[in-house]
Amino acid sequence: MSTGVISPTPTAARATSTAVEYLKLTKPRVISLLLVTTAAAMFTAARGVPNGWLILWTMVGGFLAAGGANAINHYVDRDIDGHMKRTDARPVVAGSVTPRRALVFGLACGVASAALLATAANELAAVLAVMGLAVYVGIYTLWLKRSTVHNIVIGGAAGAFPPLVGWAAVTGHLGLYAWLMFAIVFYWTPPHFWALALLLQNDYAAAGVPMLPVVHGEDATRRQIFLWTLVMVGVTVLPCAAGLAGWTYFTGALILNAVFVALAFRLWRTPSRALAKATFHYSLLYLALVFVLMAIDAA
Amino acid sequence: MAAAHGVVGGADWSILASVNALYDSPLRLTAFCLAAVMMIPAGWLSLRHMLELRPTEDSPRARARETMWSIAPLIGLIALLIWAGVQ
């Protein structure tokens, strides 16, 4: 008796499952925030709405560059990912994608990103996207991640490239505002990542990754989160100091910063897993809103 | 004519003009002061704290490397502050 539902063939189901595993290699949830910063940089650079096709192709190119970097990260970190609960189900560790295929996929994504951005946007955007990939893989994953507590401070530069790509795609060059966007992401990364590290410190310890709470303890980490949050607040108002952003951005940024500082201060004074989680989640919303504010202010 | 380009008698006055522009805008001046007040003391305290945390048993080379990683973001901060201020 027919149920009226067409079951996928085994081949189609397998192809879908494989595609999902490759999509997982790109860490799409992490990339979504990076793409918000890219898009906001494009709107800010254009002082309005950029060409729709340019937005689309820059987003796709940015996704490929960041996704490629993440896939290569899965390949490089396959020896430690199995020791961490957060990462032990990743495709390479779980065996659903072979290490070699993950590496080839990552490199192919990087090449495709460069080709797409060079064709649809310009060479500078393509070079910056590849540089972001290279910093993430070469500086962060291969060099700093396992060797210093400053891993995510310096390595955080990798995550700061997407707004540069967006700005370059629209204007073909980089100005002070683009570098200030880079700096906002760079100085936002430590409080954001250390809040997460407080929650996952046992995982990092098991994998031998020298994250700040693993090496110097929770108290030192919470103090550093607070201090770096203050530094970040200063960086976020620099576009106004340079005369590049107006009162709309300044007022909105002050409100967003006040909440971040309050959370970081409470986390510093009151050791709490719930506060660390709240700080981490708020930091995600915060970065997206700061960039949206810049785009609104520039329109 | 030379003054219009910020150069008078061999001296470059364009930076002075930029600083004047900073004083002329309440938003720019407020934001600049806020940035300096937030970034410099917090950056300095963060640096001192990180330097205190360096294990004494580390080799001089390892300590120098950690110092470099601690100082580099602060240098970036000062550069950004100056760059934004002289626009």
Interface residues (C-beta under 8 A of the other chain):
Chain A: T148 V149 H150 V153 I154 L176 W179 L180 A183 F186 Y187 H216 A220 R223 Q224 L227 W228 L230 V231 V233 G234 V235 V237 L238 P239 C240 A241 A242 G243 L244 G246 W247 F250
Chain B: A21 L22 S25 L27 R28 T30 A31 F32 L34 A35 A36 V37 M38 M39 I40 P41 A42 G43 L45 S46 H49 M50 L53 R65 E66 W69 S70 A72 P73 G76 L77 L80 L81 W83 A84 G85 Q87
